[in-house]
Amino acid sequence: MADDRDSRPRGGRRRKVCRFCARREDSAIDYKNLQMLRNYVDDRGRIKKARQTGTCRRHQSRVAQAIKRAREMALLPYTMD
């Protein structure tokens, strides 16, 4: 069991992989896809950080832009009550 711990990186956790980079066919980031966008908004209505979601810089900015568009179109609320 000690051998398993020694082979891990120092942090002990695996690095998260960007969902959009890993699956090319699922990479459509659209402001109308509310089910997907809700995974990137926390319980207070704020956009989650890339460290929390594991998305890369390119896709994180596209997700943030889609969330902002959905808020502007009144599909997502700015704050959760």
C-alpha atoms as one frame of an Amber mdcrd trajectory, in Angstrom:
protein
   0.000   0.000   0.000   2.906   2.375   0.683   4.124   1.776  -2.874   0.949
   3.354  -4.286   1.506   6.553  -2.346   5.098   6.859  -3.479   4.146   6.777
  -7.170   1.738   9.728  -6.923   2.792  13.304  -7.493   3.506  15.360  -4.399
   0.043  16.928  -4.255  -1.618  13.535  -4.047  -4.320  14.375  -6.571  -4.524
  13.741 -10.252  -4.590  16.736 -12.528  -8.040  17.441 -13.935  -8.424  17.126
 -17.675 -10.397  19.616 -19.716 -13.676  17.973 -20.694 -13.853  19.863 -23.955
 -10.326  18.970 -25.042 -10.766  15.310 -24.145 -14.008  14.847 -26.094 -13.974
  16.752 -29.357 -17.545  15.841 -30.350 -18.861  17.192 -27.028 -16.993  20.481
 -27.359 -19.964  22.619 -28.413 -20.135  25.442 -25.888 -23.471  27.113 -26.430
 -25.302  29.652 -24.293 -28.565  27.745 -24.845 -27.212  24.553 -23.254 -28.226
  25.449 -19.698 -27.699  21.981 -18.279 -24.021  22.111 -19.211 -23.579  25.728
 -18.098 -25.011  25.050 -14.637 -22.043  22.755 -13.979 -19.797  25.825 -14.240
 -21.827  28.098 -11.936 -21.695  27.720  -8.162 -24.630  27.857  -5.760 -24.352
  31.635  -5.433 -24.464  32.184  -9.194 -20.782  32.932  -9.696 -18.678  31.387
 -12.452 -16.424  28.659 -11.065 -12.689  28.967 -11.522 -10.785  26.825 -13.985
  -8.955  25.160 -11.085 -12.271  23.893  -9.735 -13.689  22.665 -13.030 -10.485
  21.501 -14.695 -11.071  23.329 -17.962  -8.204  24.778 -19.947  -7.762  28.514
 -20.473  -9.288  28.534 -23.943 -12.438  26.652 -22.997 -12.799  28.429 -19.647
 -13.060  31.776 -21.415 -15.600  30.356 -23.874 -17.689  28.914 -21.038 -17.568
  32.243 -19.211 -18.679  34.078 -22.346 -21.555  31.612 -22.839 -22.661  32.093
 -19.224 -22.599  35.860 -19.671 -24.678  35.579 -22.844 -27.182  33.293 -21.131
 -27.505  35.813 -18.304 -28.048  38.635 -20.773 -30.799  36.636 -22.488 -32.353
  35.918 -19.048 -31.762  32.178 -19.355 -29.515  32.104 -16.266 -29.878  34.365
 -13.240 -27.091  36.718 -12.190 -27.477  35.627  -8.552 -29.133  32.642  -6.946
 -31.558  33.402  -4.124
